[in-house]
């Protein structure tokens, strides 16, 4: 066991740590959620990470995005993720796709991965990601934030849960603002579930939605399925 992973032992077994080094994760989005997700994956020792984001940093990202700083405004978010990975854990293989996820490129981008992480910011993009994960037969760990509020769920292939959360008629909302603690908490929940799934452990959020209210510090886990929101 490498020294850098010694403190992961206990919560994870040595066999699980070694298994994580063989896993391949697709990270869709590298903004508020994506930067924190990347950090957790790197420190856990996930072997291969593909980062997909076609955006660049602007000043309004500085309030909540881990990879945003005053020196990289205007820089590709995907390339900033590659640079961060080289600093935190150069033993992790990081592939960069500096493009937006679309219906045309999703299947090719996800091919060969064991799990996908949703750090996107639009219902349409999330539906595209969910469909590609279903076609690839891999689980998807969903996360979303808005203001003081966050939600996370584990979407298994063929479950159709993302389409339930974001039906085709879901309007695209303008960004009302989100805080760094909201992004950090949501990403931590997503990363924890991703590690369990990658290690072959059951996820308590498989088919369930965790709703987090940081303003009132209220948390709920809602079962998903037909009629859940009726």
N, C-alpha and C positions, 0 to 999 in steps of 0.2 A: 504494500500500500504506500503510495507516494505521500510525503509529509504534508503536502498542501491539502490533502483530503482527510487527514487524521481526525479533525474535529467534526467531520460528517458522520463518523462512526458513532454508533449509539442510536441516533435517529434512523440511520441507514446501516445495513449490514455491509461487510466487506464485499460480499457477492453482489449486492445491489449497487454499490459504488462502481464496481468493475463493469456491471451491466450498463450503467448510465454512460460509460465511456464508449460503448458500442452503439448507442442510440443516436438517431438523426431526427432533429426537430426543425419544423418550418415555422418561422416567426413572421406573421403577416402584420406589418406596421412597426415602425420604430420611433414612435412619438412618446406621448405621455405614459402609456402602458408598456410599450415595446422596449423602451430603454431600461426600465426596472426589470422586465422579464429577462432581457438579455443578461443583465447583471447576475440574476439568480441562477440562470442556466450555466453561465460560465463558472461560477463559484461552486456549483454542484458537480461540475465535471462532465456535463453532457458532451459526448464526443464530437458531434457535427451539428452545426446550426446554420440554416439558410435564412438570411435576413432579406425581406422583400419590402422596399419602400421607395417610391419615386419622388418623394418630397425633399425639400431643403429647409434648413432652419431659418426662422424669422424671429424678430424680437419677442413676439407674443408667446413663443414656445418656452421662454426662459423661466416662467413661473412654475413649471411643473415637469418639464422633460429632462430626465437625468443626463442625456447626452448633449443637451443644448448648453452652450456657454458662450461668453462674449467673443471668443476667438473663432468660432465656427459658424457664425451667421452667414447664410448663403451657401453653406456646404451641404452636400448630399447627406441625408440622415443615414442611409445605408453604409456609406463610406465611413461616417463617424462611428458607426457600430463596429465596423471592421477594426478601426484604430483602437477603440476601447477594448475590444477582445484581445488584441495583441498585448495590451498593458496588463489586463486582469489575469488572463489565462492563455498564453500563447500555444499551449498544448491542444486547445480546442480548434478544430477545423471550422472556419467560418467562410461560407459562400455568400456573396453579395449579389442581390438582384435589384439594381437601382431603377425599379420600374413599379408602376401601380399594378395591383392584381386585377386581371380582367377575365372574362369568360373564355377568351381565346388562349391566354397563357397559363391559367390556373393549373390545369391538369399536368402540363409539363413541369411546372415549378414544384408541384407537390410530389412528383414521382420519386419513389425510393425512401420517403420519410416515414417515421414511425408514429408521429403525432404532429398536430398543428396547433399553434397558439393564435388566438384572435386578439389583435391589438389594433383593430381597424376603427374607423370613425363614421361609417355610413351603413345603413341597412342593406343597400344594394350590394356593397362589397362583401358584407358578411354572408349574404345568401350565396354569392359566388363561391366564397371559401367553403361554406358548408356543403355545397353540391360537389365541389372538387374532392373534399374529404370523403364524402359518401362514395364517390366513384373509386377513390383510392383505397377505401376500406380502412381508414385510419380515424382515431378519435380526434375530436376538436375541443380545446378548452377555451370557452368563450369568456370575455370580459368586456365591460362597458362602464364608462363613468360620465357623470353629468353633475356639475356643482359639487354638493356634499355627498352625492349618492353614487353607489356602485352596485354592479351585479356580476355574478360569475356562475358558470354552469359547465358541466362536462357533457358534451354532445357525442354520443356514440354513433357509429355508422348506421344508417337506415332508420334512425330514430325520428328524423324530421323535426327535431326540437327547435332548430334555428328558424325554420320557416314558421313555426308556431310563435316564436318570440318576435319575429320580424316578417309579417305577411307581406305579400307583394305590393299591397297598397299602403305600406308604412311610409309616411312622408319623411323626407330628409330634413332634419332639424338643424338650424343654425347653431353654432357653438356658443352657449351662454356663459361659458367659462367653467373651469374645473381647477381644483387645488392640488398641489403636490401630494398632500397626505391621502387624498382620495385615490390618485393614481398609484401611489405606493402600496396602499392597502389592497386594492383590487389585484394588482400584479402579484403581490405576495400570495394571495389566495389561489390565483391561477397557477403560479409556479409550484405551490405545494401539491395541488391536484395533479399537475403534469408529472411531477417526480413520482408520485404514487402510481400513476398509470404506466409510466415508463418502466417502473420496477415490477410491474405485474400485481400490484396491490389493488384492492377494490377502492373506488372513489365514492365518498358519501354524497358527492354532487353529480353523480351519473344519473341523468334524467331528472335532476332537481336544480332549482335556481336559488342561489344565495343572494339575498337582498341586504345591502348594507347602507345604513343611514348614519353618517358620521356626525351630523348636526345634533341629533338626539341620542346617538349611540344605541340605536336599535338595530337588531339583526334578525332576519327571518330566513328559513329555508322552505321553499315552496315546491311541492311535487309538481312535475310537469307531465303532461299527457293530454289526451282528448278532453276538452271541456274544462281545463285547469283554470282558464281565465274568464269563464262564462259566469 
